[in-house]
Amino acid sequence: MASVFIATGPACGNLGGYTLIMPVVSVGNVGQLTVDLIISTLSLPRVGYFHSDCLLPVVGNNPYATTSENSAEMCISSEVYASAEQKLAVLQIRSPIVQGKHRSFRQQLLSWIKESEFSRVVVLSSSHAHHRVDRQLVGTPLRYLATPALQTISGDKFQTLEWKELERVAAFPGISEEEQEIYIPGGGITKSLYNDSCTEGIPLAVLLIFCSEGDNIPDAFNLLTFLNEWIQLIEKTGYQTGAAVYFNENEPNLPGEVMVTSRHTPLLMRKSDSKLGGLRDVP
């Protein structure tokens, strides 16, 4: 299959050995919001596009603009951002998959992942809170899944972190409890992408949160904090905890704005635009 990645300049370089972080279009768009937080907080430059006819076309202005000059730059449905220093690549997806092309999109995505030789892939997703089974109602709403290939690399890392693996549920509830399966309602292609990665030996982890539609910015904070426990994208200081690491709402900003703290420059975002940088046309 031909490459679907289009580099925008020589700064892209080789992505081999990088960690790839990407969202899945799912309930509350939590994965996409979390990716927005990562890109904004780390001031990641755009290095290319993920070209696919499987995604609905979307175009808009630069959601991470810091000046009037770069605010006129266009963004499209799927773009790639990267940091050579952190060996980190981030794929942002801003539109849903065309009906009937889910399998083709997964094939394109996995082909690019293998071609780029990423060291590991992290998928950020979410699932309907009201579909939880009884044992999922207590404790943290955060869960993970790891393919056998990733478990071989990571060893007992997830056990050390004391993370909860996503519980399997009965395939035929009320009839038989013997056959168990992964169940991610509202998770889009999360389950099928995970299963495909298991089959193809791709080191992939799914990090997800149980949530409901609404103001999902706090869910994005929680999911990013969850991710940061493992990959440590952002260093926490003694007085910074939770969302304060990423957003600082105590600064004297204009009404309705929040400050995205960055290593280099602060970025102002309107709260009303924080859902995908204003591109909210995603179910």
C-alpha positions in Angstrom: 0.0 0.0 0.0 1.3 3.4 -1.0 2.3 5.8 1.8 -0.4 8.1 3.0 2.0 10.4 4.9 2.9 13.6 3.2 5.8 15.5 4.7 5.7 19.3 4.7 9.5 19.9 4.8 12.9 18.5 5.6 12.3 19.1 9.3 10.2 15.9 9.4 13.2 13.6 9.0 12.8 9.9 9.9 10.2 8.9 12.4 11.7 5.5 13.1 12.0 4.9 16.9 9.5 7.6 17.8 6.5 7.1 20.0 3.3 7.8 18.2 0.3 9.2 20.1 -3.1 9.4 18.3 -6.7 9.7 19.1 -9.8 7.8 18.0 -13.0 9.6 17.3 -15.1 8.5 20.3 -17.6 9.7 22.8 -16.9 13.3 24.0 -14.0 13.6 21.6 -11.8 13.1 24.7 -8.9 11.6 22.7 -8.8 14.5 20.3 -9.0 17.1 23.1 -6.1 15.3 24.9 -4.0 15.4 21.7 -4.8 19.2 21.4 -3.4 19.6 25.0 -0.2 17.7 24.1 0.4 19.7 20.9 -0.4 23.1 22.5 1.5 22.4 25.7 4.7 21.1 24.0 4.4 23.6 21.1 4.9 20.7 18.7 5.5 21.8 15.1 3.5 20.3 12.2 5.7 18.0 10.1 3.2 16.6 7.7 -0.3 15.3 6.8 -1.9 12.0 6.9 -3.7 11.8 3.6 -6.7 9.5 3.4 -9.9 9.3 1.4 -11.4 7.5 4.4 -11.8 10.7 6.5 -14.4 13.4 5.9 -12.7 16.6 4.6 -12.3 19.4 7.1 -10.5 22.7 6.7 -10.0 25.5 9.2 -7.6 28.0 10.6 -4.6 27.1 12.8 -6.0 26.0 16.1 -2.6 26.5 17.8 -1.9 30.0 16.5 0.2 32.2 18.7 0.5 35.2 16.5 -1.7 36.9 13.9 0.7 35.7 11.2 0.4 32.0 11.9 -3.3 32.2 12.7 -3.9 32.3 8.9 -2.3 28.9 8.4 -4.8 26.2 7.4 -5.4 22.9 9.2 -7.1 19.8 7.7 -8.7 16.6 8.9 -5.5 14.8 9.9 -2.1 16.2 10.6 1.2 15.0 12.1 3.2 16.9 14.7 6.6 15.8 16.0 9.5 16.6 18.4 12.9 15.2 17.5 14.1 16.0 21.0 11.5 13.8 22.7 11.3 11.2 19.9 7.6 11.9 19.8 5.1 12.0 16.9 1.5 13.0 17.4 -1.3 12.4 14.9 -4.4 14.6 15.3 -7.6 13.4 13.6 -10.3 16.1 13.4 -13.1 14.4 11.4 -15.0 11.1 11.5 -14.4 8.2 9.2 -16.5 7.9 6.1 -19.2 5.3 6.5 -18.1 1.9 5.1 -14.4 2.8 5.1 -13.4 1.9 8.7 -11.5 -1.2 7.6 -9.7 0.7 4.8 -8.7 3.4 7.3 -7.3 0.9 9.8 -5.3 -0.7 7.0 -3.9 2.6 5.9 -3.1 3.6 9.5 -1.4 0.3 10.4 0.6 0.3 7.1 1.9 3.8 7.9 2.8 2.7 11.5 4.8 -0.3 10.2 6.4 1.7 7.4 7.5 4.4 9.8 8.8 1.9 12.4 7.4 3.6 15.4 8.7 2.1 18.7 5.3 2.1 20.2 1.8 3.5 19.5 -0.6 5.0 22.1 -4.2 5.3 21.2 -6.3 7.8 23.3 -10.0 6.9 23.4 -13.2 7.0 25.5 -16.2 4.9 26.2 -19.8 5.5 27.3 -19.9 5.7 31.1 -23.5 4.5 31.2 -22.5 1.2 29.7 -20.2 0.2 32.5 -20.7 -3.1 34.2 -20.9 -3.3 38.0 -17.2 -3.9 38.7 -16.3 -0.8 36.6 -18.4 1.6 38.7 -16.0 1.7 41.6 -12.6 3.5 41.5 -10.9 5.2 38.6 -12.7 5.7 35.3 -9.4 5.2 33.5 -8.4 1.9 31.8 -5.7 0.5 29.5 -5.2 -2.3 27.0 -1.8 -3.4 25.7 -1.0 -5.7 22.8 1.3 -8.7 23.4 4.0 -7.0 21.4 3.9 -4.0 23.8 3.7 -6.2 26.9 7.0 -7.8 25.7 8.7 -4.4 25.5 7.1 -2.9 28.6 7.4 -5.8 31.0 5.6 -5.2 34.2 5.5 -1.4 33.8 1.7 -1.2 33.9 1.5 -3.3 37.0 4.1 -1.1 38.6 1.9 1.9 37.8 -1.0 0.0 39.3 -3.2 0.7 36.3 -6.5 -1.1 35.7 -6.7 -3.2 32.6 -10.0 -2.9 30.7 -12.3 -5.7 32.0 -13.7 -8.2 29.6 -17.4 -8.6 29.8 -19.8 -11.5 28.9 -20.3 -11.8 25.1 -23.8 -13.1 25.8 -24.9 -11.5 29.1 -27.8 -13.2 30.8 -27.2 -16.4 28.8 -23.6 -17.4 29.3 -20.7 -15.9 31.3 -18.1 -18.2 29.9 -17.2 -16.3 26.7 -15.7 -12.9 27.6 -14.9 -10.1 25.1 -13.6 -6.5 25.0 -16.5 -4.1 25.0 -15.9 -0.4 24.2 -19.3 1.2 23.4 -18.8 4.7 21.9 -15.2 4.0 21.2 -15.3 4.1 17.4 -12.6 1.9 15.9 -10.7 1.4 19.2 -11.5 -2.2 19.6 -10.9 -3.2 16.0 -7.7 -1.2 15.8 -6.5 -3.0 19.0 -7.4 -6.4 17.6 -5.7 -5.7 14.3 -2.6 -4.6 16.1 -2.6 -7.8 18.2 -2.8 -9.8 15.0 0.0 -7.9 13.2 2.4 -7.7 16.2 2.3 -3.9 16.6 3.3 -2.6 20.1 0.2 -0.6 20.8 -1.5 0.6 24.0 -5.1 1.9 24.3 -5.7 4.4 27.1 -9.3 5.3 27.6 -11.7 6.9 30.0 -15.4 6.3 30.8 -17.3 9.5 30.2 -20.5 11.1 28.9 -21.1 13.8 26.3 -20.9 17.3 27.6 -18.0 19.5 28.8 -15.2 16.9 28.3 -12.2 19.2 29.0 -11.8 17.7 32.5 -11.8 14.2 31.0 -9.0 15.3 28.6 -7.0 16.5 31.6 -7.5 13.2 33.4 -6.5 11.2 30.3 -3.4 13.2 29.7 -2.4 12.9 33.4 -2.9 9.2 33.0 -0.7 9.1 29.9 1.9 11.3 31.6 2.4 8.8 34.4 3.7 6.4 31.9 5.5 8.4 29.1 6.2 11.6 31.2 5.8 14.1 28.4 5.6 17.0 30.9 7.7 17.3 34.1 5.6 18.1 37.2 6.9 20.4 39.8 6.1 20.2 43.5 3.3 22.7 43.3 1.8 21.7 40.0 -0.8 18.9 40.1 -3.4 17.7 37.7 -4.7 20.2 35.2 -2.4 23.0 36.5 0.4 21.3 34.7 -1.2 22.0 31.3 -3.7 24.9 31.9 -3.2 27.8 34.2 -6.5 29.6 34.8 -5.1 31.9 37.5 -3.4 34.2 35.0 -5.1 37.6 34.2 -6.4 36.5 30.8 -9.3 38.0 28.9 -12.8 36.8 30.0 -13.5 33.3 28.6 -9.9 32.5 27.9 -7.5 30.0 29.5 -3.7 29.8 29.4 -2.0 26.8 28.0 1.4 26.6 29.6 4.2 25.7 27.3 8.0 25.3 27.6 8.5 28.2 25.3 5.5 30.6 25.0 2.1 30.7 26.6 -0.9 30.1 24.2 -4.3 31.7 24.8 -7.3 29.6 23.8 -11.0 30.5 24.2 -12.8 28.0 26.3 -15.5 27.9 23.6 -12.9 26.9 21.0 -11.0 24.4 23.1 -13.0 21.5 21.6 -10.8 20.6 18.7 -9.7 24.2 18.3 -13.2 25.2 17.3 -13.7 22.3 14.9 -16.6 20.6 16.8 -18.3 18.9 13.9 -17.4 15.4 15.1 -20.0 13.1 16.5 
